[in-house]
Amino acid sequence: MPKINNETFYLNALKKYGHTPKGLNWRDKRSQNIRFEIILEFLKGRLTSKTKVIDAGCGFGDFYLFAKKKGFNFEYVGYDILQKFVNITKSRTSCEAFKKDILSDELEMADYFIASGSLNILMKFETYLFIKRCFESSKKGFVFNFLEGDGFDNNFNTLDRDEVISYAKELGAKVSVKDGYLSGDVSLFLERD
């Protein structure tokens, strides 16, 4: 897969579509919300007002707003590589958000890390580093989704499910899998024992 410039990829979509799911290169709001539902299914019964969740690649803070509408209450922090998205997240959620490169910046510890769509344009080695760093910075676990395939599909990085699961187990994670909710999409919960 050729390297995609993160800033160009997302800022062009924002310019064209505004603060919408398409402004983050999502297919549509429905698919974005389905992925959020799956993340919340993994975390159901685990989130309290004292639970800290870091959204790695927070975009516009949509996950937090979706979870809040569903009645979830937790401490939310957004991380994004683009300052413009950090500013939007702060404005929309009134929560903390920081400009962070998950691959190289220092990450604070949180109960859970989540990432929805954040792996889709990373190179394969970057994807595995992203997974490792989020899992290592979580006290309880990391929930994320990815596109399943054999490498590259329409500008997006795709991954082999079995490889990702094997890698997660090497990190010492108890792995739970959900699929079948959207074609080609897989969600994993890497839980600490």
C-alpha positions as CSV (number, residue, x, y, z in Angstrom):
1,M,0.0,0.0,0.0
2,P,1.4,3.4,-0.9
3,K,1.8,5.9,2.0
4,I,-1.1,8.3,2.2
5,N,-0.6,11.8,3.6
6,N,-2.9,11.9,6.7
7,E,-3.3,15.7,6.7
8,T,-4.2,15.9,3.0
9,F,-6.5,12.9,3.1
10,Y,-8.6,14.3,6.0
11,L,-8.5,18.0,5.4
12,N,-9.6,17.6,1.8
13,A,-12.6,15.6,3.1
14,L,-13.4,18.2,5.8
15,K,-13.2,21.0,3.2
16,K,-15.6,19.1,0.8
17,Y,-18.1,17.7,3.3
18,G,-17.7,19.7,6.5
19,H,-18.3,18.3,10.0
20,T,-20.1,15.2,8.9
21,P,-19.0,11.5,8.8
22,K,-18.0,12.0,5.1
23,G,-15.8,14.8,6.3
24,L,-13.8,12.1,8.0
25,N,-13.9,9.8,4.9
26,W,-16.6,7.6,6.4
27,R,-19.0,6.1,3.9
28,D,-22.0,7.5,5.8
29,K,-23.4,8.2,9.3
30,R,-25.1,4.8,9.5
31,S,-21.8,2.9,9.1
32,Q,-20.1,5.2,11.5
33,N,-22.8,4.6,14.1
34,I,-22.8,0.9,13.6
35,R,-19.1,0.8,14.4
36,F,-19.7,2.9,17.5
37,E,-22.4,0.5,18.6
38,I,-20.0,-2.4,18.4
39,I,-17.4,-0.5,20.5
40,L,-20.1,0.2,23.1
41,E,-21.2,-3.4,23.2
42,F,-17.7,-4.4,24.1
43,L,-17.6,-1.8,26.9
44,K,-21.1,-2.2,28.2
45,G,-21.1,-2.6,32.0
46,R,-17.5,-1.4,32.2
47,L,-18.0,2.4,31.9
48,T,-18.6,4.6,34.9
49,S,-18.1,8.3,35.5
50,K,-14.6,7.5,36.8
51,T,-13.6,5.4,33.7
52,K,-11.1,7.2,31.5
53,V,-11.5,6.5,27.8
54,I,-9.0,7.8,25.2
55,D,-10.3,8.0,21.6
56,A,-7.2,7.5,19.5
57,G,-8.0,9.3,16.2
58,C,-11.0,11.2,17.6
59,G,-11.9,13.1,14.5
60,F,-14.7,15.4,15.5
61,G,-15.5,13.7,18.9
62,D,-18.4,11.8,17.3
63,F,-17.9,8.7,19.4
64,Y,-18.3,10.6,22.6
65,L,-21.4,12.4,21.4
66,F,-22.9,9.1,20.2
67,A,-22.2,7.3,23.5
68,K,-23.6,10.3,25.5
69,K,-26.8,10.1,23.6
70,K,-27.0,6.4,24.4
71,G,-26.7,7.2,28.1
72,F,-23.1,6.3,28.7
73,N,-21.2,8.4,31.2
74,F,-17.4,8.3,31.3
75,E,-14.3,10.6,31.2
76,Y,-13.5,11.2,27.6
77,V,-10.2,12.4,26.1
78,G,-9.6,12.8,22.4
79,Y,-6.3,12.3,20.6
80,D,-5.9,13.3,16.9
81,I,-2.8,14.0,14.7
82,L,-4.5,17.1,13.3
83,Q,-4.8,20.2,15.4
84,K,-7.9,21.3,13.5
85,F,-9.7,18.1,14.5
86,V,-8.6,18.5,18.1
87,N,-10.1,22.0,18.2
88,I,-13.4,20.7,16.7
89,T,-13.5,17.9,19.3
90,K,-13.0,20.3,22.2
91,S,-15.7,22.7,20.8
92,R,-18.3,19.9,20.2
93,T,-17.7,17.8,23.3
94,S,-16.4,20.3,26.0
95,C,-13.9,17.5,26.8
96,E,-10.1,17.4,26.8
97,A,-8.5,16.7,23.4
98,F,-4.9,16.8,22.4
99,K,-2.8,16.8,19.2
100,K,-1.0,13.4,19.4
101,D,0.7,11.1,17.0
102,I,-0.1,7.7,18.4
103,L,3.0,6.2,16.8
104,S,5.5,8.5,18.4
105,D,4.2,10.9,21.1
106,E,4.0,10.0,24.8
107,L,0.5,8.6,25.6
108,E,-1.1,9.0,28.9
109,M,-2.5,5.9,30.7
110,A,-6.3,5.4,30.5
111,D,-8.6,2.6,31.5
112,Y,-9.5,2.0,27.9
113,F,-8.4,3.2,24.5
114,I,-10.7,3.0,21.5
115,A,-10.1,3.6,17.8
116,S,-12.7,3.6,15.1
117,G,-11.4,4.0,11.5
118,S,-8.1,5.2,12.8
119,L,-6.1,2.3,11.3
120,N,-7.5,2.6,7.7
121,I,-4.7,4.6,6.1
122,L,-1.7,3.4,8.1
123,M,1.0,1.3,6.6
124,K,1.0,-2.3,8.0
125,F,4.0,-1.8,10.4
126,E,2.3,1.5,11.6
127,T,-0.9,-0.4,12.3
128,Y,0.8,-2.9,14.5
129,L,2.7,-0.2,16.3
130,F,-0.6,1.7,16.8
131,I,-2.2,-1.3,18.3
132,K,0.7,-2.1,20.6
133,R,1.0,1.5,21.9
134,C,-2.7,1.8,22.6
135,F,-2.9,-1.5,24.3
136,E,0.3,-0.8,26.4
137,S,-1.2,2.6,27.5
138,S,-4.5,1.0,28.6
139,K,-5.1,-0.3,32.1
140,K,-8.0,-2.5,31.1
141,G,-8.1,-2.8,27.3
142,F,-8.2,-1.5,23.8
143,V,-11.2,-1.7,21.4
144,F,-10.7,-1.0,17.7
145,N,-12.0,-1.8,14.2
146,F,-10.3,-2.5,10.9
147,L,-11.0,-3.4,7.4
148,E,-10.4,-7.0,6.6
149,G,-8.5,-8.0,3.4
150,D,-5.1,-8.8,1.9
151,G,-3.5,-5.4,2.0
152,F,-5.0,-2.5,0.1
153,D,-8.5,-1.7,-1.2
154,N,-9.7,1.7,-2.6
155,N,-7.2,3.9,-0.7
156,F,-7.6,2.0,2.6
157,N,-5.4,-0.4,4.5
158,T,-6.8,-3.8,4.9
159,L,-5.5,-6.5,7.3
160,D,-5.7,-10.2,7.7
161,R,-7.9,-11.0,10.8
162,D,-5.9,-14.0,11.9
163,E,-2.6,-12.0,11.8
164,V,-4.1,-9.2,13.9
165,I,-5.5,-11.7,16.4
166,S,-2.2,-13.6,16.6
167,Y,-0.3,-10.3,17.2
168,A,-2.8,-9.2,19.9
169,K,-2.3,-12.5,21.7
170,E,1.5,-12.0,21.5
171,L,0.9,-8.7,23.4
172,G,-0.7,-10.8,26.2
173,A,-4.3,-9.7,25.3
174,K,-7.4,-11.8,25.8
175,V,-9.1,-11.2,22.4
176,S,-12.8,-10.9,21.6
177,V,-14.0,-10.5,18.0
178,K,-17.1,-9.1,16.4
179,D,-17.8,-9.2,12.7
180,G,-20.8,-9.5,10.3
181,Y,-22.1,-6.1,11.2
182,L,-20.7,-4.4,8.0
183,S,-19.1,-6.1,5.0
184,G,-15.3,-6.3,5.4
185,D,-15.3,-4.8,8.9
186,V,-13.9,-6.4,12.0
187,S,-13.8,-5.2,15.6
188,L,-11.5,-6.5,18.4
189,F,-11.4,-6.0,22.1
190,L,-8.0,-6.6,23.5
191,E,-8.6,-7.1,27.2
192,R,-6.0,-7.3,30.0
193,D,-6.4,-10.3,32.3
